[in-house]
Amino acid sequence: MGLVLPVLLLCLVLPDSQAFKPFNFGKSITHRRITETAILQKTAEVCRAVATAEGRDFILSNSLSATSVQQACSPSDAGLLTAAKFKASIVAIYISNAVVDGAYALSDRHHFDGESFTGGRKLITEGMASIKANIQQENFITARLTLGKICHTLQDFYSHSNWIELGNKRPNTNLIRPDPTLPIGNLAGTERQ
């Protein structure tokens, strides 16, 4: 369990930035799907690296699910988590993510609304510090819940700003760095109409 949660810190961003709608209409991508996919992808990536370093094969089935990732990470069934526990951990994270819309509906910084870029970034970086501290103290449930909350704020940056419209294809890594002097970038575009 101690290995999986630090790994999940890395899943705060997907390999490619994606915007989404709050509900699953058509091909819309939801907070839940983004969060679950990121956790599964990053966990599989780390397990593959560990297996390679240990000289073991890493075989992941074509489907990306909690069961397939858990089995690929722990093929001897003596792994850190069963598929059910792994899935329960993912569910806790994405429920915590969803709660942000209700609990912080009017908070600009939780959603990067009203150009609250500094406040949103501060929530993310303070949340990451909290996750690390909670993992050190073996408060894994609190770490998971915090991860879900900051994933929501991070995902809203891409949905509520014009980062994607400006042609950016990669995540804005300065959002997760605790140095407030790092620029978030030009979000107003190059021309005003």
Secondary structure, DSSP 8 states (H G I E B T S, - for coil): -TTHHHHHHGGGS-SS-----SS--TT---HHHHHHHHHHHHHHHHHHHHHHHTT------SS--HHHHHHHH-TTS-SSS-HHHHHHHHHHHHHHHHHHHHHTTT-HHHHTGGG-HHHHHHHHHHHHHHHHHHHHTT-HHHHHHHHHHHHHHHHHHHHHSSTTTTT--S--GGGG-S-TTS-----S-S---
